[in-house]
Amino acid sequence: MGVALTRAAQWTMGKLEVSPLNEALLNDIVNFVEQFNSRHPQEAKLVFTEPLQWTTALQASDFTSEYELSGSSVHSQDTDKDGCPLLQLIPPDISVRSFSHLCKVVQLANDSKLKEVWACLEANREPVVKMLGPNFTTAEVSDSSPEAEFKVKLLLILQQLDTQLLNSSITQLSQKVRLSPAAVKRDVELLKSVCGAGEKRLLKSVRYTSDYEFSNGCRSPPWRQAHGEIAYLIIEPCDTEPLFITCSTAGVYLNSGIKQEGEENAYERKSDVYKDLVTLLKSKSLHFTENINEQDFVIHEEPPTTLKIPHVEAVDVEERGQTLRSYEHQEKNVHEKARQQLALNKSGVAKKLEPSLKWNLGLTSPHEEAEEKKARKNGGGEKATESWTKSPRSESKKKADFSGSPLPDRLSSQKTKSPGGGTAAEEFSESSSESEEDEEQSERRGESHTDLPSEYWQIQKLVKYLKGGNQTATVIALCCMRDFNLAQETCQLAIRDVGGLEVLINLLDTDEVKCKIGSLKIMKEISRSSQIRRAIANLGGLQTMVSILDSPDKELKCLAAETIANVAKFRRARRTVRQYGGIKRLVELLDCVPDSAMLSTEQEKDVEVACCGALALWSCSKSTRNKEAIRKAGGIPLLARLLKSPQKNMLIPVVGTLQECASERSYRIAIQTEGMIEDLVKNLNCDNQELQMHCASAIFKCAEDKRTRDLVRQYEGLQPLVVLLNEADNKQLLAAVTGAIWKCSMSMENVVKIIDRLDGVRLLWSLLKNPNPDVQASAAWAICPCIENAKDAGEMVRSFVGGLELIVNLLKSPNKEVLASVCAAIAKIAKDEENLAVITDHGVVPMLSNLTNTADDKLHRYLAEAVARCCMWGSNRVAFGEAGAVAPLVRYLRSKDPSVHQATAQALFQLSKDPSNCIAMHENGVVKLLLGMMGSTDEVLQEAAAGCVANIRRLALANEKAKYG
């Protein structure tokens, strides 16, 4: 709403113009505000930093009973922390401090709602700043309070609305195109031809305010091009003051005095709109009007059918099935990825690339869209993506040098390499357990920039030096580029948009070490962006970086490995590293001797290389095939040796790689046999929480094996795990630690130690109060073996004040893993009769019954176990039947999981002891399903199925006997 008001809405003298564009924008805002309370109830309650104030047409009589009336004044019952009402009306002025009341005002206005919003926005030119404060619109916010979180959410919602409004304005403008950049340029050139110093001159001078021309022919800044503005002129007539003119697609008009890119007020329209420059000049200059007919001067008009205004095309929203009008459809995916077409000429030399508006607004021409679709159709997914980033190149690999030739003549954006070993089937297949977008989801952000800071243009100038300079100029340009904040998204995209990534990647193919180092240092920083790393992969950058791992220069190897670590965050990149022999090369980097705390300079470099190699392997190890490749390359003993390193910076990537690989059985066995459990336990006592988390996670995965559980106890690993349960602020650490304790508790000896000496169960139970679902689930799973193996488990559980009520209430959680773990814990707790009576009083039966319609198979098993146990108290069997739990349980027998069959059969057996439940089971076809299970090799399942069928049969016989005597 903030950006759209200043960039898209049409203002004149501080007032919103009465125009179709403004009316469309305001209608969208009205719809947004009306729906806000129902769509975002939490954010609607947020109190604005400053109130929105405006002159309203509403009267006290328009307000409902939920507001307090005092004569002609009205105020809300709810107030802010200072006691000020969130809505206050003192006619004709109204003050509103939250979206909930803003929504009500719009609803109360009825037919006048558009006028109310109009007045509100005119009186509050920067509503977002008033709502959230300047810190939430101009700077990073470090506050982590709940209020700050809601402010951030509200800011994101408003940004989404902005994008929808901008898209809508572009669509509106595109429907009223009259002028094109080419037509304006032609008119300006003709007017310049009648300027001069003689008596017959028509004008003194005509000049643009900006010498920079975009690739679409416009000279206005990109955010003004969203208005359809093409260029700004300063024309000096012979008989009047200089005229400051805006040329737009809708026509030309006077502005407030644009001399260069500056204040927003300068862009405001100060006159009527004229169809062209000559018409405007005729209305403003008598001298021009009187003398123009004497000149051989003709303005050529462009046929309407030939007008091409690429900078006002609509963002490609509708082809994704969205509408521009409804903000709610935009909300889910509003920050659409901007697309940049990098055109190369036939000789393979990069054409002059200029900053394009498409970076800012996501625009493409119909021709480009057709070409892109054609490329996707013909070349498949990955090739189509690469088609717009690669230029033709001969099969032989060309090296670029700096001897007497500028870089563009020698550099190309494509390298041709062959995979580094392995069969095609092995190299090009991938783990089915991986999702293509597994780790990119949390990082995706839209390129919804509407302002381009000066750094954007400065970086693009430096890229031009990279393209056209000699070796010295290239090194200087790289050094200058590193002075910018490359972690900033604008800087990253500035490099990408002007073709800088191709140049940086091509520099890696030169023989100049300084250029390679400079290029890698920049790519290491910018590759933290998901968009940049995908672009690097598309351009073949990974293949070159893999080859650099063989370089004798240790700094080069470090930088290449670190950049690979950043880029290999998605599956295709990890596969590329493996295909081109990167895994073996990275494993070789681990071969150093970091045993001593005091290292020589060369040893320190070796350790740094090994650390960077481990970092890259950590990223690559998220692929199952890469885990196997690391093992085959001899990575396990090297990782085991590095695990003993006293170098703290080495340990995190090493342990991170190990815990990632520990999901494979071969690694778990190797971690056990290579003596790594002792080192993992030792590092649980360090002061680095990230390292502790990875060690606990590795133990969690390895403790499936009893020998590992015994080793953890033998090396005194249980005590630090229990101590770490007190780190309540670190949710990830708690989840890893509770998981490790859960697996270790599968051994009776460990449970005894945890319960008797370390008071671990009490700490685990307290973690059930933690709001993080991962922590809750891990704690509940860890509690299960502790209860099962404890001597006086029932009494121990009852000793936790409010503990039973707490765990029963967790059955209301929306998280399936929490529900499964809590059901498992309840099944253990219910073995004690007194505890079962208590949880029955806390409403465990209706809560379990409400869960029976779930489709989650893991939850089916533990839910059925809990039902079976809870049936053994009082009239719980009858209560389950009355709550409708029987029919869904019968459906569980169709599961493919044998453990679900066993648990369900036991639950049905207990339920079948009530006649009404037997009838319900029979009606749902349970007999046929149980008859097949009576022949199972699982004795528990056999007996439960047979017992249930027997109870149903006895009831049938009793009915027949009662009926027929």
N, C-alpha and C positions, 0 to 999 in steps of 0.2 A: 504494500500500500504506500510506503514511503517513496520508493524509487519510481513507481508508476505515476504517482502524483506529480513528481518533478520532471520525469522524463517523457511520459506518454500523454498526460492530460494537457489540454490547451488552455493557457492562461493569458489574460490581457489585463494589465494594470492591477495585478494582484487578485483578479477575480477569475473564476472559471468561466470560460466562454460557453454560450448556449450553442452547442454543436452536437451533431449525431455521435461523434466519437466520444465526447465527454459523457453524453447520456448513456451510451453503451457501457462505458467504464463504471459509471456510478450505479447502474443497474446491477452489474456484477458485484460491486462492493455491498450493495443492499442485500443481495442474496447471501453473500458471505456472512454478513453480520447477523442476519435473521437465523441462519442455521448454526451459528457458532456455539450457542449455549448447549444445544443438544449433541453436537459433534465433539466438542472439546470442553466438557464440564469442569475439569480441573483448571485448565488455563483460563476459563471464563471467570473464575473466582479471583484470579490474580489482581491485586490492587495496582493501578497505574502509579508510576513515579510522580507524574503531574496529572491533574485532571484535564479532560477535554472540555473546553468551554465554548459555547456559541449562543447566538440569539435564536430562540426557538419560537415556534408558533403554538406549542402545546400549552394548555392551561391546566390548573389544578384539577379541574373536573374530568380531565382525560385519564387520570391515574387511578389505579385499582386500590383495593383495601389494604394491600400489602405495603403501601406507602403511607406515611403519616402526613396529614394535611393540617396546615395552620393558616387559615385565611386563604390567601392566594398562593401561599408558599407550599412546597412539597419537599420532603426529604425521606431518604430510605431509612429503614430500621438498622441495617448493618452499617458499620463504620470501619475506618482504617485504624491503625494502631494509635493514632493521635486523636481519635474520637471524631474525626470529620466524616459526615455521611458520604456513602459511595455515590449517591445521587442527590442533588439538591437543585430545586427549581425556585428561583426568585424572579418571576416574570419581568422582562422577557428573556432573562439569562438562565441557562441551565449548565450544570457542572456534573460530569460523569467520571467515575474513577475505576470502572471495571467493565469488561466485555459483557458480563451477565446483565448489567443494567443498560448498557448500550444496546444490547439485543432487545430488551423490553421497550426502550424508547422508540426504536424503529417499529416494533410491533404495534405500539400504542398510536403511532402516527398514522396508521392505516393508509389512506390514499395520499397522504402528504409525506410519506417516508422518503421519497426521492429528494424532496426539498429539504428535509431535515439533514440528510447525509450531505447534501450539497453545502448547506450552511456550516455544518460541522467541519468539513474539509477545507472550506475557504478560511475559516477562523483558526484552523490548526494545520498549517502547511507542512509540519513535520510530526504527524501523529505518532509514529513509531518511537521517536525520541521521547515524546511525552509519556508514552506507555511504559517504556522499558528503561529510559535514562540514556544518556549519551554513551556510557561505557559499553552498552550492548549493541551499539550500532557503529562505533568507531574503533573499538579496541578489543583485545582478548580479555576475557573475564576469568579470574582465578577462583572466584567464590564457588564453593561446592555445596552450598546450603540447598535445601529443597526448594526454596523460593527462587534461587538462581537457576535451578534446573528447569522449573516451570517457565522462567523468563526465556531461557534458551529455546525451549519447545515452542513458545509463542512466537519468538523471533523467526524460527524456521517456518512456522505456519504462515506468517506474514510474508516471508520471502517467496513462498510457494504462490501466494496470491499475487505478488508482484509479477512473477513470471507469467502467470495466466493473463494478467491485465496487459502486459507488454505484448504478448502474442496476439491478444485480441485487437490491440491498437494497430499492430502491423497489418492484420487482415483488413481492418477498416481502411487504412491508408492505401493498401494495394488495390482497392476497388475504385479509387478516385485519381488514378495517375494521369497527369497531363504533361508534365515536363520530365525529361530524362537528363542525366548528367551530360550526355553528348550534346543535347540541344542547348543546355545552359552554356557549355564550353564554346559552342559555335557562336552564340549570341554575344558572349563576352569578347571573343576575338573580333567580331564585327564592330562592336562598340569601341574597342581599343583603336581600331583603324580610323575612327573619326575624332580621336583625341589629338592634341598637338598644341602649337603655340600661335598659329595664324588666326586671322579674323574669322575664317570660315569653319573653325573647329566647332564641334557640337558639345564636347565635354573637355574638361581639363585633364582628368585621369580616370582610369578604371583599374582597380587592382583587387586581388583576392586577399582575404585576411590570413590565409595559410598557403604556403607554397607546396605543401605535401598533398599529393593526389593518391587516393587509394586505388586498388586494382579495379574497383567497380566504377571509377570515374568521379567519385564524390571527394569533396575536400572538407566536409564537416566531420566532427568527431563521431565515432561509432554510436555513442549513446544518443546523439542528435539525429543520426541517420534513421533511428527507430521512429522518429517523427516524420520521416520522409524528407528531411532537410538535406540538400545537396551541397551547397556552398554558401559562403558569406562574402559579400563584396563591399568595398568602399568606393563609391562613385562621386567625383567632384564635378557638378555642373558649373557652367560659366556664370550663372546668376543666383545661385543659392548656396547654402552651407552644404558640406559633404553629406551624402546620404549613405546610411548603413543598411544594407539590403540582405535579406535572407532569400535564397533561391530554393524552393522546395518542389516536391512532386505535385503539390496542389496549386502552385503558382509562386509569385514573388511578392514580398511585402517588406516594409520597413521594420527593423528591429530596434532595440533600445540602445544600440551602440556597440556592436561586437567588433573589437579591434584585434582580439586574439581570443583563444579559448580561456574563458574566465567565469565570472559569476553567472549563476543560472538566470538572474533577472535580465541580463543583457539579451537573452534569446527571445524575450517576450515580443509579441507582435504589436506594432504601434500604428498600423494603418490597415486599410482594406487590402484584400488579396487581388493582385493583378495577374492576367494570364501570361505576361512575359515582361522582360525588362524595358522594352521600348514603350509599352503602354504605361508602365509605372513612371518612367522618365517624362513622358508627355504630360502626366498629371502634376508633376512636381516642378518642372522647369519650362518656363515660357520660351526661353532662348532655344532650347532643344526642340520644342514644338514648332516654332516658327521656321527653323532652319533645316529640319530633317527632310522636308519635301524637296529641298534643293540638292540634296546629296544623292548620289547613286548608291542607295543603301537599302538592302532588302533583307528582311528577316525570313528565313526559310523555316516553314513549319514541317514537323515530322509527321508522316501519316500515323494515325492512331494504331494501326495494326503492327507498326514496326517499333513501338515503344518497348524498351526493355529496362526494367527497373529492378535489378537483382537485389538491391538492398531493402526492398519492401516485401519480399516474398514471405509467406507465413512459415513459421517454424513447423517442422514435419511432425505435427501432433496427430492429425486426423488419420494418417496411414497406420497409426498404432491403435486406432479404434477409440480415440479420445475426442471430445468436443472442446472447442475453445471457450464455450460459454460457461460450462459448469466447472467451478473451481474444485469441486470434490473429486472429479476424475483426475484433475491435474495433481492433486495433493500427493498421491502415492508415488508418482514418478515425474515430478514437475521439473526437476533440474536435468533436462535432456542433454545428452552428450553433444557438444559442438563438433562439427565435422569440418575438416580442413583438406582441400584438394591441393596436392603439391604437383604442379604441372612441370614436366621435363620435355625439352625439345628432342628432336630425332637424333641428334649427335650424342646424346647422353649427358650433355652439359646442362647444369641446372639453369633454368631461366631466371630472370630477375624476379625474386619473390617479394611481395609487398604485404604488409599487415592487412588482413582481410576482415571485413565485418562478420564473416561467417563464424569466426572464432567466438565472437561475442553473442550472436543471436541464434546460432545453429541453422544458418540459411544455406540452401543449395539451390542451384538453378535446375529447372526441369531436365536440361540436357545432362547435367552431372548426375542427377538421380537416376536417369535411364542408364547411363554408363555404369553406375555403381551396381544397379540391379542386374545388368547384363553380366558384369564381372562375377557377381555372386552365383548367378545361374550357371555360368560356364566353368568357373574355376573352383567351385566349392568354397566352404567356409573360410579356411585359412588362407587359400590363395587369393580369394577375393579381398580379404583384409589387406594382404600385402600388395595388391595391385596398384594402390594409390600411393605407396610409400617407396617403391623400388623402380629404378630405371634400368633400361637394358644394359647389359654388359657382356663382353666376350667371355667365353668359357675359361680362358686363361686368367688367372688372378693377377691384377695389376697393382704394382706397388707405386705409391705416390711419393715423389721427392720434391725438393724445393729448389732445385738447380735451375734457375733462370726461367721458371714458369710459375704463374700464379696458381693457387690451389685448385680452383674449379676446373682448370684444364686437365688436371691430373687425377682428381678425385671422383669416385662414383659411389652411389649409395647402395650397391649390392655386391655381395661376395658370394662366390660359388665354392662350396666345400663338400666333402664327402663324409658320411658318418664314420665315426671312429670305432669300428668293430662291432661284432654281434650280428645275429641273424635278423632279417627284416621282421619276421614275426615277433621276435623278442623285443626289438628296439622300438617298433612302432605301436605295440599294444601297450595298454596301461592298466593300472589297477582299477578293477570295477568298483572298489570301495571309495574311490575318490570322486568328488563332484567337481565339475569344470570350474565352478565359481566358488569353491569351498571357502577360500580365505579372502575373496575380494569383496564380499557383501558389506562388511562393516566399514570399508574404505571408500565406497562409491559416493562421490559428491558431484553435484551438477556444476557446470561451468556457467553460472548465472551472473557473470560479471557484467555490470553496466558501466563501471568506471574503469578506465585504463590509466594507471599511474604512470609517472614519468619513467619509472624503471623499465616498463614494458618497451617503450621506444628506445631507451638507451641500450637495452640488451639486444634489440634487433639490429641496431647499428653495429654493435660488436660482432654479431654473427656475420654481417656483410664483410667486416674485416677478415674474419676467419675464412670466408669464401675466396676473397680476392687478394689476400696479403701474402707476403713471403714468409719464410720461417720466423724471422724476428717479429714481424707484425702479428703472426699467429700466436706466438708465445705470449706477447704482451696482451693481446685480446683475451686469451684464456685467463691470464692473471687478473685482468680487469673484471672479467665475468664472475670470477670467484669472490670478488669484493661485494657482490650483491647477496641479498638474503635468498639463497637458492631453495630454502625450505618453503618460501612463499609461493603459493600456487600461481600467482600472476607471472612470476619470473620463470617458473617451469614451463608454463604454456607459451610464454613469449619465445623461448628457445624452440619449442616444437613448431609453433605456428609459422615461423619464417624459414623452416628447413634446417634449423641448427642441429637437430639430432643426427641427420644424415652426415653433416660435416664432422661432428664429434666422433661418430662411428668410423668414418673414413680416415680420420686422423690416427686411429688405432692401427691402420694398415701401413703407416709411414715408417721410415727407419729412424725417426727422430724421437728419442726417449722422452725429451722434455715435453714434446707435444702430446705423446701418449699419456704421460703422467697428468698433464693439465686436463686433458679430455676425460680421463677416468675419474679425476677428482670431482669434476662437474657432474658427470653421470652418476657417480656414487650418491651425490646429494639429491639430484632431481629424481632418481629412480625410486625414491620413497613414495612417489605418487603412482597410484595404480594405472592411471592413463599413460604416464610416461613409460612405465616398465612394459606395458603392452606394446607401445610404439617401438621401444628398443627391440623387443622380441620380433616384431613384424619386420624390422629393418635388418635383421640378421646380426644384431650386435652381440648376441650371446656366443655365436660361433667364434667370433674374433676374440672375445674375452677368454674363452676356453683355450684358444691357441696361445694367448699371452701367459697362461699358467706355466708354460714351458720356458719362459724367459729367464735368463740368468739374473736379471735385475729384481731384487727382492721387493722393492717398493712397488714396482709394476705388478708383481704377483699378488701382493697384498690388496692393492686397489682393485684389480680384476676380480679377486675372490669376494671382496666386500660388495662390489657392484652385482656380481652374480647372486650373492645372498639376498640383495634387495629385489632383483628382477624375478628370481625363481619363486615367486609367491603364488603362481598359478600353474595349473597342471601342464599346459603346453610348454611353458618355459622350463619346467623341471624335466620334461621329456626331452627337450632339445639339448639340455646339458648332458644327459645320459647318452643320447644318440651320437654326439660329437666327442665322446671320450672324456667328458668333463669330470665324471665321478672318479675315475682312476687318477686323474691329475690332481684333483682336490685331496684325495687320500694321501697321495705322495707328499703333499705339503705338510701333513701331520708329522712327518718323520724328523723330529728334532729331539734334543736332550734337555728338557727344562727342569731337571731334578734339583738344581741348586737355586737358592734364593738370590745369590750374587752371580750375575751374568755379565759376560763381556759384551762389548757393543755388537759384535757379530751374532753372539748367542741371543741377544735381545731381538735382533732382526729376525732370527730363525723362529723365535717364540711368537713374534708378531705375525709371521707368515702362517705358522701353524694355527694360531688363533683365528685368522681370517679364513683359512681353509675349513676349520671346524664350523665357523659361522655359515659358510656357504653350504656345507654338508647338512647342517641343521635345516636350512630351507628346503634342500633337495630331498631330505629324508621323509617328507610328508607323502612321498610316492612309494608304494609297496615295491615296485620294481627297482627303484633307486636304493631302497634298504638292502635288497639282495645284491645289487651291484656294489654297494659299500662293503658288504661282507666278503664278496668274492675278491675285491681289490685289496683285502688284508686290512680293512679299517678297524676291526674290533681290537686286536692287540695294541694298535697305535692309540686308539681312544682310551684303552685301559692304562697305558703308560702316561698319557696326558692327564688322566684323572688324578694321578698322584702329584701333579704339579703344584708347587706353592704359589704359582702365578694366578691370582684371583680372576683376572680378566680372561684367562684361558678356560676356567672351569665352567662358566655359564654356557658357552656354546657347546662344550664337550658333553656336559650332563644333559643339555637340551637335546642334542643329537641322540644320546643313549636312551633317554626316556621316550623319544619319538619312535625309535627302532624297537623298543622293548615290547611293542605290541606283537612282534614276531617271536615265535617259540625259540627259533635258533638263537636269537639275541638273548633271550632270557637265560637260556642254558649257558651261553658264553659269558654273560655278566656274572653268573654264579661261579663258573669254573675259573674265570680269570681273576677272581678275588676282588671284584669291583664293589661287592656289597659293603665290605668294610669301609671303602672310601666314600661311598654314598652316605653311610651312617655318620662317618666323621664330619662330612660337610653339612649334616643337619644341625651341627652345633656352631656353624659360622654365623656371622652377623649380617649376611646378605640374604634378604628374604626371597629374592628371585631365585638364587641358587638353592635355597632350602626348598622352595616350591618344586623345582625340577627334580631334586633328589627324592622328595616324597612321592612325586608322580612316578618316578622310575621304580621305587620300592613297591608302590601300588600295583604296577603292571607285573613286576617280577614275583610278587608274593603269592601268585597263583600256585607256585610250587612249594611243598612243605619244607624242602631243604632251604629254600631262601628265607622262609619265615623263621626257621630255626637259627639261621645265620644272623638275621636282624636282631633276634633276642640275644644271641651269643656276643654280638659286638655292641651290646647295650644301646640298641637303636630305639627301643620302645619308649624309654624315658624322654629323649628329645622330641619324639613325635607327640607325646602327651603334653609336654611343655608348650609346644607350638599351638596347641588348641586354645591358648590364651590370646593369640594374635587375632583378636576379633575384627580388626579394621581391614585385614587383607583377606578378601573373599576367596581369591584364587588359591592362596596358600592354605586356607582352611579346608577348601574342597579337596586339595591334594593330600593333606595330612589325614583328614577323616577317611579318605579312601584307602590310604596306606594302613591305618589302624584297622579298618574293616577287614582287609585281606589278611593282616597279621593275626587278627582275632580268630581266624579259622583254626588255629592251633590252640589246644586246651592250655598248654603251658604258658602261652602268651596272654591268654585271657586272665589266668590266675595272677600273673604279674601286673597286668594293667589294672585289675580290680583291687587286689589286696595291697599293692604297694604304691601305686601311682594315682589312685582315685580317678582313673580315666573315664569310667562310665558317667560319673557326675558331670565331668567337663563335656563329654559327648552329648549328654542330655540337654545341657545348657545351650548347645549349638542349635538345637531344634527351634530356638527362638530367633535365630539369625534370619534376616529377611531374604537372604540369597538362596534360591531354590537348590543350587548345586551343593551348597553347604548343608542344607536341611537333608537332602537325599543321602549324601555321604555319611552324615551323622547317624541317620536312621539305619542305613545298611550296617554301619559299624556296631550299632547297639545290638543288632540281632544275634551275632555269635556270642557276645558278652552275656546276654540274658540266657542263651541256650546252655552255656558252659559254666555259668556261675553256680556256686553251691546253693545259696539261699536267694535265688533270683527273684522270687516273688516278693520277699521282704525288702530286698534291695530296691526294687522298682517302687514300692510303696513309700520308701523313705524319701523319695524326691518329691518335695512339696509341690503340688499342682502338676506333677509330671505326667500323670495319666490323662488329665484333661487336656494338657498341651498336645500330646501326641494324637488324641482323638480329633481335636480341632484341625490338625493338619490334613485330615481327610477332605477338607474344603479347598485344598490347594488346586490350582488349575494345571499344575505341572505333573505330567504323567510319571516321571521318575520319582518325584516326591511321593506320589500316591502309592506306587509299587513298593517303595522302601518302607513306608509307614504301614501298609497292609502286612508286609512281611514281619515287621516289628510287633504289630498287634497279634499276629498269629503266635508269636513267641510269648508275649505277655499273657495272653488268654489261657496259657497252660496252667496258670495259677488261678484257682477258683475265686479267691477273694479279689484279685485284680480284674477278673472277668466280670464280677458283679459291679465293680466300680465303673469300668468303662461302659457297661450296659446302662448304668444310670446317667452317664455322660452322653448317651444317644448314639452309641457306636452302630447299632443295628440299622436305623434309618439312613445313616450316612453311608454305610457299606452298600445298602440296597440302592441308593442313588447312583452308585458307581457301576452297577452291574451292566448297564447298557453300553459300556465303553467298547471300542474296537481294538484297543491296544492289547496284543497277545501277552506281553510281559506282565501287564497289570492283571490280566485274566488269572494267571497262575497264583499270584500272591493274594489277590482278592478272594479267590476260591478257598485258599488256605485259611484266611482270616474268617470267612463265613463258616467254614467247617468247625473251627475252634469256638466261635461265638455261639454256635447252636447248642452248646453244652451247658447253658445256664437258663434256668427258669423257662419262660415261654418265648425265648428268642426264636425258636424254630417257627412258631406260629407267626411271630412278628415279621420274620423274613418273608413268609408266604403272603401275608397281608400287604406287605410293601411292594409286592410284584417282583421279587428277586429270583423266583424259581425259573420262569421261562427263559430269561437271558442266560442263566447258568447252563441250561440244557444246550444252548447253542455253542457254549464253550467246547463241548465234546467234538465239534467238527473241526477244531484246531488241528494243525499238523504237528504241534509240539507235544511230545509224550508227557512232559512234566505238567502241562495244563490238563491233560486227561486225568492224571492221577489226582491232582488237587481238586478238580471239579467232581470226580467220582466220589471222593471223600465228603465233599460238601453236600452232594445230592443224597448220599447215604444218610447223613445226619438229618437233612431236611425231610427225608422220606419217613421219618418216625412220626410225622404228623399226617393224618389222613388227607387233609385238604391239599397239602403239598404233593402227595402221591397222585391225586387226581390231576393237578396242574401239570405234573411231569408227564403223565400218560397222555394227556391231551397234546403235549408238545413233542411227542414221538421219542421219548427218552429210552423206551424199552429196546427198540431196534439198535440204537447206538450202543447201549450198555451190553447187549448180548454179544456183540463183536469184541468188546473189551474184556469179557469174562474169559476169553481164551488167551489173554496177554501173558507174556512171560514175566511181567511185573506183578509180583504177588500182592503188593499193596493195592494196585489198581484192580487186580482180579477180585480181591475180597470186597473192596468197596462197591464195585459194579454188581457183584453177586448179591451183596447185602441190600442194595437199593432195589434191585429187581425182585428180591424175595419179599421186601416190605410191600411193594406194589402188588405182588401176587397175593399176599395174605389179605390185603384190603379187598381185593377183587373176590377172593373166596368168601370172606366174611359177608360181603354184600350179597353174593349168590345165596349163601346160607340163610341170611335174614330174609331174602326175597322169596325163596322157594321152600324154606324150612328144612 
